[in-house]
Amino acid sequence: MTEQEVRDTVRLYGWSFLRRERKSRSYVYAARKMHGKRKEVYIGPFTKLTQLTLDQLTEKLVGIVAHKCSVFAHREGLENAFDRH
């Protein structure tokens, strides 16, 4: 994926694109507020964005949200809440 494709996909899922420099290397993260706290997800090295697929990026962005929701549902006794219509 190109940088712009990653930026657009991250934004589509409600995240912000972050590019960080560490030891003269660039890394890509996505960030958003969840339950009042800032959550960051590591996407990968900036130089490897071209090897990143849409499915891999989506899993990183959606996987963390799905995990948080399932933990919350379990904790609140709402295991079947997502099955209701």
GIKAMO-V776349 format. One record per pair of residues at least 12 apart in sequence whose ideal C-beta (glycine too) atoms are under 10 Angstrom apart, sorted by sequence separation. I is the first residue (numbers start at 0). GAP is how many residues later the second one is. If there is no record, write none. Layout:
i = {I | I}
gap = {GAP | GAP}
This chain:
i = {6 | 16 | 17 | 28 | 29 | 43 | 68 | 69 | 3 | 15 | 16 | 17 | 27 | 28 | 29 | 42 | 43 | 68 | 2 | 14 | 15 | 16 | 27 | 28 | 42 | 14 | 15 | 26 | 27 | 28 | 2 | 13 | 14 | 15 | 26 | 27 | 40 | 43 | 65 | 12 | 14 | 15 | 26 | 27 | 42 | 9 | 13 | 26 | 27 | 41 | 42 | 9 | 10 | 12 | 13 | 25 | 26 | 27 | 40 | 9 | 13 | 19 | 24 | 25 | 26 | 27 | 40 | 6 | 8 | 9 | 24 | 25 | 26 | 27 | 5 | 9 | 15 | 17 | 19 | 24 | 40 | 6 | 17 | 25 | 40 | 5 | 14 | 15 | 17 | 18 | 27 | 39 | 40 | 2 | 14 | 17 | 20 | 38 | 14 | 16 | 19 | 38 | 18 | 29 | 14 | 27 | 31 | 38 | 29 | 33 | 9 | 28 | 29 | 33 | 31 | 9 | 31 | 34 | 29 | 33 | 33 | 5 | 34 | 5 | 5 | 2 | 5 | 8 | 4 | 5 | 12 | 4 | 8 | 12 | 14 | 2 | 5 | 11 | 14 | 1 | 2 | 4 | 9 | 12 | 13 | 0 | 1 | 5 | 8 | 12 | 0 | 4 | 8 | 11 | 12 | 14 | 0 | 1 | 9 | 14 | 0 | 5 | 9 | 13 | 0 | 4 | 8 | 12 | 0 | 0 | 0}
gap = {12 | 12 | 12 | 12 | 12 | 12 | 12 | 12 | 13 | 13 | 13 | 13 | 13 | 13 | 13 | 13 | 13 | 13 | 14 | 14 | 14 | 14 | 14 | 14 | 14 | 15 | 15 | 15 | 15 | 15 | 16 | 16 | 16 | 16 | 16 | 16 | 16 | 16 | 16 | 17 | 17 | 17 | 17 | 17 | 17 | 18 | 18 | 18 | 18 | 18 | 18 | 19 | 19 | 19 | 19 | 19 | 19 | 19 | 19 | 20 | 20 | 20 | 20 | 20 | 20 | 20 | 20 | 21 | 21 | 21 | 21 | 21 | 21 | 21 | 22 | 22 | 22 | 22 | 22 | 22 | 22 | 23 | 23 | 23 | 23 | 24 | 24 | 24 | 24 | 24 | 24 | 24 | 24 | 25 | 25 | 25 | 25 | 25 | 26 | 26 | 26 | 26 | 27 | 27 | 28 | 29 | 29 | 29 | 30 | 30 | 31 | 31 | 31 | 31 | 32 | 33 | 33 | 33 | 34 | 34 | 35 | 37 | 37 | 38 | 40 | 43 | 43 | 43 | 44 | 44 | 44 | 45 | 45 | 45 | 45 | 46 | 46 | 46 | 46 | 47 | 47 | 47 | 47 | 47 | 47 | 48 | 48 | 48 | 48 | 48 | 49 | 49 | 49 | 49 | 49 | 49 | 50 | 50 | 50 | 50 | 51 | 51 | 51 | 51 | 52 | 52 | 52 | 52 | 53 | 55 | 56}
